[in-house]
């Protein structure tokens, strides 16, 4: 009799052990699966994976065609929650740093899996930094708990799923013919996000304007270092139907950023300057608003708190992403009814997604009705 693959894994002990599986690779991920079986009902699995981008992605500081990620699973009483860590190299995390961090996670001491505050605070204290690794646990726990409650998180938070924003679609820095091609591919999206910060900024905008008059948001990725040049650029962009400018100058140039925001005709949005909850109050004195990403904030729990604090301070809020699968995008999308702007196109930029969840229909974020973060494996 021929065993199916899952039965084989069960009988060979590969899904039941608390070890790195030597020599075993999952064909889908082509990487070793690591499983930690706790003494209670919880099983914890994670696996490295590499996202393949549809186009080479260029910003002010780097170019890449792939993004390393780690996919996590937390299983409790037969129900599985899915999570993800995405690590663009410029942020300093890698497959190895995430795997090292996750190897230190132990759920054994928690009797109540619903105690998110306690569990995630403990995990945050394992080691400083590692926000994407921590986000992968946070997302998986939220997905698991939502499934145990049989509710999507937008319901648990009491949000109206119809109030999701339109998402922008990102156009990386490139040659004019490639830019025009990317803009045409993004025809269904109502807003375009344009990466700037190199020596062809005006060419990028003029090329897009030769194809479409859609609203644009601009992300300079800290690429402008002179405040007067930055202000002159923003005044020029203001005439090109640009909605706001994201991280126009390096995060270390705090006084220049404050001056720029005071004089800018467009809102300025902090991205690299705003990582976690403790950065929000400081950002109030520097920017018009903030961009929250789960891979910076350590996940959904802290992102929700950041939104609440920013709103209390009268700031605008943008919800962004890295290059991610539909897992992390769908997790972030649960928060989207709370924000002014969304840039949740990360899964649209890749060729090898492994989940199905939040959809973008006519440019609008459309939430799944599935419990948890609203995804299923493809």
KAMOSUL-V13965 format. One record per backbone hydrogen bond with DSSP energy under -0.5 kcal/mol. CO is the residue of the C=O (numbers start at 0). NH is the residue of the N-H. Records with the same first field share a line. If there is no record, write none. Layout:
CO: NH / NH
This chain:
0: 2
3: 7
4: 8
5: 9
6: 10
7: 11
8: 13 / 14
9: 12
12: 15 / 16
18: 34
19: 21
20: 23
22: 24
23: 32
24: 26
25: 29 / 30
30: 25
31: 47
32: 20
33: 45
34: 36
35: 37 / 43
40: 76
41: 37
42: 74
43: 35
44: 72
45: 33
46: 70
48: 68
50: 52 / 66
51: 350
55: 57
56: 63
57: 172
61: 58
63: 56
64: 52
66: 50
67: 86
68: 48
69: 84
70: 46
71: 82
72: 44 / 74
73: 80
74: 42
75: 78
78: 75
80: 73
82: 71
84: 69
86: 67
87: 90
88: 91
93: 97
94: 98
95: 99
96: 100
97: 101
98: 102
100: 103
101: 104
106: 109
108: 110
110: 112
111: 114
113: 115
114: 118
115: 119
116: 120
117: 121
118: 122
119: 123
120: 124
122: 125
123: 126
129: 133
130: 134
131: 135
132: 136
133: 137
134: 138
135: 139
136: 140
137: 141
138: 142
139: 143
140: 144
141: 145
142: 146
143: 147
144: 148
145: 149 / 150
150: 371
151: 154 / 155
152: 156
153: 158
154: 157
158: 160
159: 162
160: 163
164: 364
165: 341
166: 190
168: 192
169: 171
170: 194
174: 177 / 178
175: 179
176: 180
177: 181
178: 182
179: 183
180: 184
181: 185
183: 186
185: 188
189: 214
190: 168
191: 193 / 216
192: 170
193: 218
197: 200
199: 203
200: 204
201: 205
202: 206
203: 207
204: 208
205: 209
207: 210 / 211
214: 191
215: 242
216: 193
217: 245
218: 195
219: 222
222: 224
224: 226
225: 229
226: 230
227: 231
228: 232
229: 233
230: 234
231: 235
232: 236
233: 237
234: 238
235: 238
236: 239 / 241
237: 240
240: 215
242: 266
243: 217
244: 268
245: 219 / 220
246: 221
247: 223
249: 252
251: 253
252: 256
253: 257
254: 258
255: 259
256: 260
257: 261
258: 262
259: 263
266: 244
267: 287 / 288
268: 246
269: 290
270: 273
272: 274
275: 278 / 279
276: 279 / 280
277: 281
278: 282
279: 283
280: 284
281: 284
282: 285 / 286
287: 315
288: 269
289: 291 / 317
291: 319
292: 295 / 296
293: 297 / 298
298: 302
299: 303
300: 304
301: 305
302: 306
303: 307
304: 308
305: 309
306: 310
307: 311
308: 312
309: 314
310: 313
315: 289
316: 339 / 340
317: 291 / 319
318: 342
321: 323
324: 328
325: 329
326: 330
327: 331
328: 332
329: 333
330: 333
331: 334
332: 335
334: 337
335: 338
340: 318
341: 167
344: 347 / 348
345: 348
346: 349
348: 53
353: 377
355: 375
358: 360 / 365
359: 361
360: 363
362: 166
363: 360
364: 366
365: 358
370: 373
371: 152
375: 355
